[in-house]
Amino acid sequence: MSDAELQKRFEAALASREVTTIDGLQAAEVIFKQAEQEEIECAIAGGIAMHLYGYGRATEDVDLLASKPLSLPSEQKLSFGGDSHLIQVGNKAIRVDVIVRDDFFREFYEAALRDAKPIAEGKRIVAPEWMVILKYLARRSKDILDLLWMLREPGLVDRDKVLQNLNQVLGEVGAQSALRGLEHYYVEAEIMRGGDENGRQER
C-alpha cells in the first residue's frame, strides 16, 4: 500500500464518528425521556445493544425500536419505517435511528419490542434471542458477525427461546422452516467457540 493510501486511512480514522457506549446511552436517554412523555415504548437495539451484551464492535449510530414515531425533528425518514434524529451529546451530534418498521418484517420488530428487557434507569433492551432473529433477518456482513458472536458467547442465547420467538410470529411450521436457516449459523458458532476454547488452553 502506498504512503498516500495509508495517509487516507489515517485521515479516515481521525474523522471517524464512532459512538462510544456512554455517548450512545446518553443519546438514547433523550429519546427515552421523549418517548415516556408521549407514552411510546422504546428499546435499545443495534450496535449499542451489542456493546451492552459485551461485544465492543464499532458503531456510528444508535438504534432504538419504537411503537410509534416521536414528535422530534427528523433528519430523514428510514426506508423501512421510522425516523433518524440528530441528538447532541457534548460536542457530538449523534444519529439515533428510531425504528418503527412498516414493511414485511414489522411483526418481528413489534414482538421484539414487546419482549424487551428492562435495564437501568427505565431503559429497555432487545433480548438476546430477539437480537439473533433480527440480525438473521438483516443479514448484512456486520449483522452476521454480531449473530455469530452472540451464538458463541456462553450462556447468552437460549436457542429454545429463539424457536419460541419464531413461533410467535410464524407459527410452528414457519418457525421450523426459519430455524433450518439459522442452524447453519448455530453450527458455525460452535466451530468458532471450539477454536476459542482451544486457543485459551494453548496459552
BELTAPE-V463290 format. One record per backbone hydrogen bond with DSSP energy under -1.0 kcal/mol. CO is the residue of the C=O (numbers start at 1). NH is the residue of the N-H. If there is no record, write none. Layout:
CO | NH
CO | NH
This chain:
2 | 6
3 | 7
4 | 8
5 | 9
6 | 10
7 | 11
8 | 12
9 | 13
10 | 14
11 | 15
13 | 16
20 | 24
21 | 25
22 | 26
23 | 27
24 | 28
25 | 29
26 | 30
27 | 31
28 | 32
29 | 33
30 | 34
31 | 35
32 | 36
33 | 37
34 | 38
35 | 40
41 | 67
43 | 65
44 | 126
45 | 49
46 | 50
47 | 51
48 | 52
49 | 53
50 | 55
51 | 54
55 | 57
59 | 19
62 | 97
63 | 45
64 | 99
65 | 43
70 | 72
76 | 84
78 | 81
80 | 102
81 | 100
82 | 78
83 | 98
84 | 75
84 | 76
85 | 96
87 | 94
89 | 92
92 | 89
94 | 87
95 | 62
96 | 85
97 | 64
98 | 83
99 | 66
103 | 106
105 | 109
106 | 110
107 | 111
108 | 112
109 | 113
110 | 114
111 | 115
113 | 116
117 | 125
120 | 123
123 | 119
124 | 44
125 | 117
127 | 131
128 | 132
129 | 133
130 | 134
131 | 135
132 | 136
133 | 137
134 | 138
135 | 139
140 | 144
141 | 145
142 | 146
143 | 147
144 | 148
145 | 149
146 | 150
147 | 151
148 | 152
153 | 156
158 | 162
159 | 163
160 | 164
161 | 165
162 | 166
163 | 167
164 | 168
165 | 169
166 | 170
167 | 171
171 | 175
172 | 176
173 | 177
174 | 178
175 | 179
176 | 180
178 | 182
179 | 183
182 | 186
183 | 187
184 | 188
185 | 189
186 | 190
187 | 191
188 | 192
189 | 193
190 | 194
191 | 195
192 | 196
193 | 197
194 | 198
195 | 199
196 | 200
197 | 201
198 | 202
